[in-house]
Amino acid sequence: MALNFNWEMLLEPSLFTEDPWWLYILYGAGWTIGLAVSAFALALAVGIVIGTLRTVDNRFVRGFCEAWIELFRNIPLIVQIFLWYFVLPELVTPYKEWMISAPPVASQFLSAFLCLGLFTSSRVAEQVRAGIVSIPRGLFSAAKAMGLRATQSYAHVILPMALRIVLPPLTSEAMNLIKNTAVALTIGLPELTMRANEMGENTFEFFAAYLWATVLYIAISLSAGRLMQAIERKSAIPGFIAAR
């Protein structure tokens, strides 16, 4: 059976705005990019802290960080986004009141942002921990011999080196996060996949809608990958990781 790709449908006005369908879906790509960038920033901030604290001597702190990682890493992502959007407001009254008064897209974006950011932070934390562990112990001893306190050693010696070592796996996490943004359609956020799905349901041109969405996802992911690779080349440490 031959497949009928009606690309002309992308040029027709959408049923929701006066813009053509291709632009309507492109606006969804804007939400995808905004969600991915903001969630990755949150994942880096939280993941670096959690990953670093996993390497300290305090057993209680390490236990808390391990529990954090296991909690977010072992619950399916789609379940987590439902928990953030449907369950958390029932447990936190001020948050529920805000969700009722705020525009729907704001509460949808915030829930997806927290869900994806904290989920990815558990993976970033493991990468950061691995980077710190890979650093020769002599570097820790050298920092201590120079009179640096533990916090100073981490801030000025250990972390700058560890983060440069783990940039390649962080690139993979960034690209995975871009693809994971598609789960936001389950709570109504008008991101790329949801916009393509709306076009398919209203025009029955699913092939054209999802092929256009596929092109946009590839463009976004490749752009993110090239940016991260450029950063890798600039920050590569001779003897630890070769510049690509």
C-alpha positions, -999 to +999 in steps of 0.1 A: +000+000+000+014+033-011+017+060+016+002+094+008+022+123+022+001+154+018+027+180+024+004+207+011-016+204+043+012+220+062+006+252+042-031+254+050-043+275+079-047+256+112-080+252+128-068+270+160-050+301+146-047+318+112-011+305+109-004+276+086+000+241+102+038+241+097+041+273+117+016+260+143+038+230+149+070+251+148+056+271+178+054+238+196+091+234+189+097+266+208+080+252+239+101+221+235+133+241+234+123+263+263+114+233+284+146+214+275+169+243+282+153+253+315+150+217+328+186+210+319+197+240+338+178+227+368+193+192+363+228+206+362+224+228+393+208+200+414+228+171+399+262+188+405+253+193+442+239+158+447+267+142+428+294+161+448+278+153+481+278+116+472+316+117+475+319+133+510+328+114+541+295+121+560+275+089+559+241+106+564+247+131+536+257+103+512+227+082+522+204+112+515+219+117+480+217+080+472+181+080+482+174+110+460+190+093+430+172+060+435+139+078+440+139+098+407+158+072+387+135+042+394+100+058+389+088+059+353+090+094+339+054+094+328+043+085+364+065+113+378+049+139+356+014+128+367+026+130+403+038+166+398+007+177+379-021+158+396-009+147+430+013+174+444-014+201+442-036+180+464-008+178+490+003+214+489-027+238+492-009+270+481+004+253+450-031+241+442-045+276+446-018+290+423-025+264+397-062+273+397-055+310+393-026+307+369-030+302+331-031+264+323+000+265+302+020+280+332+011+252+355+017+227+328+051+241+320+061+243+357+051+207+364+070+195+333+100+216+342+102+202+378+096+167+366+122+166+338+147+187+357+147+166+389+145+133+369+175+143+349+193+156+380+196+120+393+214+110+361+236+140+361+245+134+397+258+099+389+279+113+360+294+140+383+301+114+410+319+092+385+339+122+373+350+130+408+359+094+416+380+092+384+403+120+395+436+107+410+436+108+448+469+127+447+450+158+435+429+157+467+461+154+488+478+182+469+448+205+475+449+196+512+487+202+514+482+237+499+459+245+529+426+244+511+395+234+531+373+206+517+348+231+502+376+251+486+392+219+472+359+209+456+351+244+443+385+254+429+402+221+421+380+190+420+347+201+404+362+222+375+382+191+365+354+166+371+329+186+350+353+188+321+358+150+323+321+142+322+310+166+294+306+137+269+281+118+290+263+151+298+259+156+261+240+124+259+218+134+289+210+167+272+199+150+240+179+125+260+162+153+278+151+169+245+134+136+236+119+132+270+101+166+267+075+147+246+059+133+278+047+168+286+019+163+261+002+140+286-006+170+308-015+193+279+016+214+274+015+225+237+050+213+229+061+198+196+046+163+198+013+176+210+010+202+182+018+174+157-008+152+172-034+180+171-027+184+134-030+147+128-063+144+147-079+174+130-067+168+094-061+130+095-027+138+079-007+120+105+022+112+082+028+149+072+024+161+108+047+136+124+073+137+097+075+175+101+078+170+139+106+144+133+125+169+111+123+195+139+133+170+166+164+160+145+173+197+140+170+205+177+189+174+188+217+179+163+221+215+172+223+207+209+248+179+201+270+201+180+270+228+207+280+204+234+307+189+212+322+224+207+322+229+244+339+195+248+367+204+224+373+237+242+374+221+276+391+188+269+418+179+295+450+163+279+455+129+293+419+124+305+398+129+274+408+136+239+393+166+220+370+154+193 
